[in-house]
Amino acid sequence: MIRKTLSASVLAALFLAAPAFAEEATIGRPIEAGSLHEGHLDMVVYYVPADGDLLEVTATFAPKTGDDPQRVVMGLADGDSVAFSMPGHRGPLYAFSRSGEEVTVSSETDMRADANAPTRLADGSLRAAGIASVGPM
């Protein structure tokens, strides 16, 4: 009995500790678009080749309430990833990652307390975050 209760508790803790990715879109070609519709925001994303080996990723976030959309533009090198939430929307955390010519975007519904903190890349730099711009369209 104790073993079953302990196993169930461990399993429940693993599910609660892991972030819940509600939606995911993978884009494999320039100008090919993907979309996510998590929470109070709809998001459309695409990329185009940029200087060097960067892909310029553009994501447009439109509130379902009809407020003004916001656009984020960032350059991603192969292997880069970044995650953030949109200002004024404590809802989902959006994660962008690049592998080769594919860009994967996901929305995480399990927000962490530090979700609005700057996200560092695997190499410790803020390069992708540093070249991103957020603002109204």
FIKOLZA-1660 file (N, C-alpha, C; in steps of 0.1 Angstrom, whole numbers, plus 5000, padded with zeros to 4 digits):
% residues 137
   i   px   py   pz ch aa at
   1 5008 4988 5000  A  M  N
   1 5000 5000 5000  A  M CA
   1 5009 5013 5000  A  M  C
   2 5019 5013 5009  A  I  N
   2 5028 5024 5009  A  I CA
   2 5035 5026 4996  A  I  C
   3 5039 5015 4990  A  R  N
   3 5046 5015 4977  A  R CA
   3 5038 5021 4966  A  R  C
   4 5025 5018 4966  A  K  N
   4 5016 5023 4956  A  K CA
   4 5014 5038 4958  A  K  C
   5 5012 5042 4971  A  T  N
   5 5010 5056 4974  A  T CA
   5 5022 5064 4970  A  T  C
   6 5034 5059 4974  A  L  N
   6 5047 5066 4971  A  L CA
   6 5049 5067 4956  A  L  C
   7 5046 5056 4948  A  S  N
   7 5047 5057 4934  A  S CA
   7 5038 5067 4927  A  S  C
   8 5026 5067 4932  A  A  N
   8 5016 5077 4927  A  A CA
   8 5020 5091 4931  A  A  C
   9 5026 5093 4942  A  S  N
   9 5031 5107 4946  A  S CA
   9 5043 5111 4938  A  S  C
  10 5052 5102 4935  A  V  N
  10 5064 5105 4927  A  V CA
  10 5059 5109 4913  A  V  C
  11 5050 5101 4907  A  L  N
  11 5045 5103 4894  A  L CA
  11 5038 5117 4893  A  L  C
  12 5030 5120 4903  A  A  N
  12 5022 5133 4903  A  A CA
  12 5032 5144 4904  A  A  C
  13 5043 5143 4912  A  A  N
  13 5053 5153 4914  A  A CA
  13 5060 5156 4901  A  A  C
  14 5063 5145 4893  A  L  N
  14 5070 5147 4880  A  L CA
  14 5061 5154 4871  A  L  C
  15 5048 5151 4870  A  F  N
  15 5039 5158 4861  A  F CA
  15 5038 5173 4865  A  F  C
  16 5037 5176 4878  A  L  N
  16 5036 5189 4883  A  L CA
  16 5048 5198 4881  A  L  C
  17 5060 5191 4882  A  A  N
  17 5073 5198 4881  A  A CA
  17 5076 5202 4866  A  A  C
  18 5072 5193 4857  A  A  N
  18 5075 5195 4843  A  A CA
  18 5066 5206 4837  A  A  C
  19 5072 5215 4828  A  P  N
  19 5064 5225 4822  A  P CA
  19 5054 5218 4812  A  P  C
  20 5042 5224 4810  A  A  N
  20 5032 5218 4801  A  A CA
  20 5033 5226 4788  A  A  C
  21 5037 5220 4777  A  F  N
  21 5037 5226 4765  A  F CA
  21 5024 5224 4758  A  F  C
  22 5016 5234 4757  A  A  N
  22 5002 5232 4752  A  A CA
  22 5002 5232 4737  A  A  C
  23 5011 5239 4730  A  E  N
  23 5011 5240 4716  A  E CA
  23 5025 5240 4711  A  E  C
  24 5027 5236 4699  A  E  N
  24 5041 5236 4692  A  E CA
  24 5039 5237 4677  A  E  C
  25 5048 5245 4671  A  A  N
  25 5048 5246 4657  A  A CA
  25 5062 5246 4652  A  A  C
  26 5065 5239 4641  A  T  N
  26 5079 5238 4636  A  T CA
  26 5078 5243 4621  A  T  C
  27 5087 5253 4619  A  I  N
  27 5088 5259 4605  A  I CA
  27 5101 5254 4599  A  I  C
  28 5100 5249 4587  A  G  N
  28 5111 5243 4580  A  G CA
  28 5116 5250 4568  A  G  C
  29 5109 5261 4564  A  R  N
  29 5113 5269 4552  A  R CA
  29 5111 5283 4554  A  R  C
  30 5119 5292 4547  A  P  N
  30 5116 5306 4548  A  P CA
  30 5102 5310 4543  A  P  C
  31 5096 5319 4550  A  I  N
  31 5083 5325 4547  A  I CA
  31 5072 5315 4551  A  I  C
  32 5075 5302 4554  A  E  N
  32 5065 5293 4558  A  E CA
  32 5060 5297 4572  A  E  C
  33 5048 5298 4575  A  A  N
  33 5043 5304 4587  A  A CA
  33 5037 5293 4596  A  A  C
  34 5038 5295 4609  A  G  N
  34 5032 5286 4619  A  G CA
  34 5024 5295 4629  A  G  C
  35 5015 5289 4636  A  S  N
  35 5007 5297 4645  A  S CA
  35 5004 5290 4658  A  S  C
  36 5003 5297 4669  A  L  N
  36 4999 5292 4682  A  L CA
  36 4987 5300 4687  A  L  C
  37 4978 5294 4695  A  H  N
  37 4966 5301 4699  A  H CA
  37 4964 5299 4714  A  H  C
  38 4974 5300 4722  A  E  N
  38 4974 5297 4736  A  E CA
  38 4969 5309 4744  A  E  C
  39 4961 5307 4754  A  G  N
  39 4956 5317 4763  A  G CA
  39 4949 5329 4756  A  G  C
  40 4953 5341 4760  A  H  N
  40 4947 5353 4755  A  H CA
  40 4953 5359 4743  A  H  C
  41 4964 5352 4738  A  L  N
  41 4971 5357 4726  A  L CA
  41 4970 5347 4715  A  L  C
  42 4969 5352 4702  A  D  N
  42 4972 5344 4690  A  D CA
  42 4985 5349 4685  A  D  C
  43 4993 5339 4680  A  M  N
  43 5007 5343 4675  A  M CA
  43 5009 5336 4662  A  M  C
  44 5015 5344 4653  A  V  N
  44 5019 5339 4640  A  V CA
  44 5034 5341 4638  A  V  C
  45 5041 5331 4634  A  V  N
  45 5056 5333 4633  A  V CA
  45 5061 5328 4619  A  V  C
  46 5071 5334 4614  A  Y  N
  46 5078 5330 4602  A  Y CA
  46 5093 5334 4603  A  Y  C
  47 5101 5329 4594  A  Y  N
  47 5115 5334 4593  A  Y CA
  47 5120 5336 4579  A  Y  C
  48 5130 5344 4578  A  V  N
  48 5137 5347 4565  A  V CA
  48 5152 5346 4568  A  V  C
  49 5160 5342 4558  A  P  N
  49 5175 5342 4560  A  P CA
  49 5179 5357 4563  A  P  C
  50 5189 5358 4571  A  A  N
  50 5195 5371 4575  A  A CA
  50 5210 5371 4573  A  A  C
  51 5217 5381 4577  A  D  N
  51 5232 5382 4576  A  D CA
  51 5238 5369 4582  A  D  C
  52 5249 5365 4575  A  G  N
  52 5256 5353 4580  A  G CA
  52 5248 5341 4580  A  G  C
  53 5248 5333 4591  A  D  N
  53 5240 5321 4591  A  D CA
  53 5227 5323 4600  A  D  C
  54 5224 5336 4603  A  L  N
  54 5212 5339 4611  A  L CA
  54 5199 5337 4603  A  L  C
  55 5189 5333 4611  A  L  N
  55 5175 5333 4605  A  L CA
  55 5168 5344 4613  A  L  C
  56 5162 5354 4606  A  E  N
  56 5154 5364 4612  A  E CA
  56 5140 5359 4614  A  E  C
  57 5137 5357 4627  A  V  N
  57 5124 5352 4631  A  V CA
  57 5115 5363 4635  A  V  C
  58 5103 5364 4629  A  T  N
  58 5093 5374 4632  A  T CA
  58 5081 5367 4638  A  T  C
  59 5077 5372 4650  A  A  N
  59 5065 5366 4656  A  A CA
  59 5055 5378 4659  A  A  C
  60 5043 5377 4655  A  T  N
  60 5033 5387 4658  A  T CA
  60 5023 5382 4667  A  T  C
  61 5021 5389 4678  A  F  N
  61 5011 5385 4689  A  F CA
  61 4999 5394 4689  A  F  C
  62 4987 5388 4687  A  A  N
  62 4975 5396 4687  A  A CA
  62 4966 5392 4699  A  A  C
  63 4963 5401 4708  A  P  N
  63 4954 5398 4719  A  P CA
  63 4940 5394 4713  A  P  C
  64 4934 5384 4719  A  K  N
  64 4920 5380 4715  A  K CA
  64 4910 5391 4719  A  K  C
  65 4914 5400 4727  A  T  N
  65 4905 5411 4732  A  T CA
  65 4904 5422 4722  A  T  C
  66 4912 5422 4711  A  G  N
  66 4912 5432 4701  A  G CA
  66 4922 5443 4703  A  G  C
  67 4930 5443 4714  A  D  N
  67 4940 5453 4716  A  D CA
  67 4950 5453 4705  A  D  C
  68 4959 5462 4705  A  D  N
  68 4969 5463 4694  A  D CA
  68 4979 5451 4694  A  D  C
  69 4982 5446 4683  A  P  N
  69 4992 5435 4682  A  P CA
  69 5006 5440 4685  A  P  C
  70 5014 5431 4689  A  Q  N
  70 5029 5433 4692  A  Q CA
  70 5037 5424 4683  A  Q  C
  71 5048 5429 4679  A  R  N
  71 5057 5421 4670  A  R CA
  71 5071 5420 4677  A  R  C
  72 5076 5408 4676  A  V  N
  72 5090 5405 4681  A  V CA
  72 5098 5400 4669  A  V  C
  73 5110 5406 4668  A  V  N
  73 5119 5402 4657  A  V CA
  73 5132 5398 4663  A  V  C
  74 5137 5386 4660  A  M  N
  74 5150 5382 4666  A  M CA
  74 5158 5374 4656  A  M  C
  75 5171 5374 4658  A  G  N
  75 5180 5366 4649  A  G CA
  75 5184 5354 4657  A  G  C
  76 5182 5342 4651  A  L  N
  76 5186 5329 4657  A  L CA
  76 5197 5322 4649  A  L  C
  77 5208 5319 4655  A  A  N
  77 5219 5311 4649  A  A CA
  77 5215 5296 4652  A  A  C
  78 5221 5287 4644  A  D  N
  78 5219 5273 4646  A  D CA
  78 5222 5269 4661  A  D  C
  79 5213 5263 4668  A  G  N
  79 5214 5259 4682  A  G CA
  79 5209 5269 4692  A  G  C
  80 5206 5281 4688  A  D  N
  80 5200 5291 4697  A  D CA
  80 5186 5288 4702  A  D  C
  81 5183 5292 4714  A  S  N
  81 5170 5291 4719  A  S CA
  81 5168 5303 4728  A  S  C
  82 5155 5307 4729  A  V  N
  82 5151 5318 4738  A  V CA
  82 5137 5316 4743  A  V  C
  83 5134 5321 4755  A  A  N
  83 5120 5320 4759  A  A CA
  83 5116 5333 4767  A  A  C
  84 5104 5337 4765  A  F  N
  84 5099 5349 4772  A  F CA
  84 5084 5349 4772  A  F  C
  85 5078 5358 4781  A  S  N
  85 5064 5360 4780  A  S CA
  85 5062 5374 4775  A  S  C
  86 5050 5377 4770  A  M  N
  86 5048 5390 4764  A  M CA
  86 5044 5400 4775  A  M  C
  87 5049 5413 4774  A  P  N
  87 5045 5423 4784  A  P CA
  87 5030 5424 4785  A  P  C
  88 5026 5425 4797  A  G  N
  88 5011 5427 4800  A  G CA
  88 5003 5414 4799  A  G  C
  89 5010 5403 4796  A  H  N
  89 5003 5390 4795  A  H CA
  89 5011 5380 4803  A  H  C
  90 5008 5377 4815  A  R  N
  90 5015 5368 4823  A  R CA
  90 5012 5353 4819  A  R  C
  91 5004 5352 4809  A  G  N
  91 5000 5339 4804  A  G CA
  91 5012 5331 4799  A  G  C
  92 5011 5325 4788  A  P  N
  92 5021 5315 4784  A  P CA
  92 5035 5320 4782  A  P  C
  93 5044 5312 4784  A  L  N
  93 5058 5314 4781  A  L CA
  93 5061 5309 4767  A  L  C
  94 5066 5317 4758  A  Y  N
  94 5068 5313 4745  A  Y CA
  94 5083 5310 4743  A  Y  C
  95 5086 5298 4738  A  A  N
  95 5100 5293 4736  A  A CA
  95 5102 5292 4721  A  A  C
  96 5114 5297 4716  A  F  N
  96 5118 5297 4702  A  F CA
  96 5131 5289 4702  A  F  C
  97 5133 5280 4693  A  S  N
  97 5146 5273 4692  A  S CA
  97 5149 5270 4677  A  S  C
  98 5162 5270 4674  A  R  N
  98 5166 5267 4660  A  R CA
  98 5175 5255 4660  A  R  C
  99 5172 5246 4650  A  S  N
  99 5181 5235 4647  A  S CA
  99 5182 5234 4632  A  S  C
 100 5193 5237 4627  A  G  N
 100 5195 5237 4612  A  G CA
 100 5186 5248 4606  A  G  C
 101 5178 5243 4596  A  E  N
 101 5168 5252 4590  A  E CA
 101 5154 5252 4596  A  E  C
 102 5153 5245 4607  A  E  N
 102 5140 5244 4614  A  E CA
 102 5140 5254 4626  A  E  C
 103 5129 5261 4628  A  V  N
 103 5126 5269 4640  A  V CA
 103 5113 5263 4646  A  V  C
 104 5115 5259 4659  A  T  N
 104 5103 5254 4666  A  T CA
 104 5099 5264 4677  A  T  C
 105 5086 5266 4677  A  V  N
 105 5080 5276 4687  A  V CA
 105 5070 5268 4695  A  V  C
 106 5070 5270 4708  A  S  N
 106 5061 5263 4717  A  S CA
 106 5056 5273 4727  A  S  C
 107 5045 5270 4733  A  S  N
 107 5039 5278 4744  A  S CA
 107 5038 5269 4756  A  S  C
 108 5044 5274 4767  A  E  N
 108 5044 5267 4780  A  E CA
 108 5033 5273 4789  A  E  C
 109 5024 5265 4794  A  T  N
 109 5014 5271 4802  A  T CA
 109 5017 5271 4817  A  T  C
 110 5027 5264 4821  A  D  N
 110 5031 5263 4835  A  D CA
 110 5042 5274 4837  A  D  C
 111 5038 5286 4841  A  M  N
 111 5047 5297 4843  A  M CA
 111 5055 5295 4855  A  M  C
 112 5068 5298 4854  A  R  N
 112 5077 5298 4866  A  R CA
 112 5078 5313 4871  A  R  C
 113 5082 5314 4884  A  A  N
 113 5083 5327 4890  A  A CA
 113 5093 5336 4883  A  A  C
 114 5103 5330 4877  A  D  N
 114 5114 5338 4870  A  D CA
 114 5112 5338 4855  A  D  C
 115 5100 5336 4850  A  A  N
 115 5098 5335 4835  A  A CA
 115 5101 5348 4828  A  A  C
 116 5100 5359 4835  A  N  N
 116 5102 5372 4829  A  N CA
 116 5117 5376 4830  A  N  C
 117 5125 5368 4836  A  A  N
 117 5140 5371 4837  A  A CA
 117 5146 5368 4823  A  A  C
 118 5157 5376 4820  A  P  N
 118 5163 5373 4807  A  P CA
 118 5168 5359 4806  A  P  C
 119 5166 5353 4794  A  T  N
 119 5170 5339 4792  A  T CA
 119 5183 5339 4785  A  T  C
 120 5193 5331 4791  A  R  N
 120 5206 5330 4785  A  R CA
 120 5206 5318 4775  A  R  C
 121 5215 5319 4765  A  L  N
 121 5217 5308 4756  A  L CA
 121 5226 5298 4762  A  L  C
 122 5227 5286 4755  A  A  N
 122 5235 5275 4760  A  A CA
 122 5249 5279 4763  A  A  C
 123 5254 5288 4754  A  D  N
 123 5268 5293 4756  A  D CA
 123 5270 5304 4766  A  D  C
 124 5259 5308 4772  A  G  N
 124 5260 5318 4783  A  G CA
 124 5257 5332 4778  A  G  C
 125 5256 5334 4765  A  S  N
 125 5254 5347 4759  A  S CA
 125 5239 5351 4758  A  S  C
 126 5237 5364 4756  A  L  N
 126 5223 5368 4754  A  L CA
 126 5221 5373 4740  A  L  C
 127 5229 5367 4731  A  R  N
 127 5229 5372 4717  A  R CA
 127 5215 5372 4711  A  R  C
 128 5208 5362 4711  A  A  N
 128 5195 5362 4705  A  A CA
 128 5185 5371 4712  A  A  C
 129 5186 5372 4725  A  A  N
 129 5177 5381 4732  A  A CA
 129 5182 5395 4730  A  A  C
 130 5195 5397 4728  A  G  N
 130 5200 5411 4726  A  G CA
 130 5197 5417 4713  A  G  C
 131 5194 5409 4703  A  I  N
 131 5190 5415 4690  A  I CA
 131 5175 5415 4688  A  I  C
 132 5168 5410 4697  A  A  N
 132 5153 5410 4696  A  A CA
 132 5148 5424 4699  A  A  C
 133 5137 5427 4692  A  S  N
 133 5130 5439 4695  A  S CA
 133 5115 5436 4697  A  S  C
 134 5109 5443 4706  A  V  N
 134 5095 5441 4709  A  V CA
 134 5088 5454 4709  A  V  C
 135 5077 5455 4702  A  G  N
 135 5069 5467 4702  A  G CA
 135 5057 5466 4694  A  G  C
 136 5049 5477 4694  A  P  N
 136 5037 5476 4686  A  P CA
 136 5040 5476 4671  A  P  C
 137 5031 5472 4663  A  M  N
 137 5033 5471 4649  A  M CA
 137 5033 5485 4642  A  M  C
% end
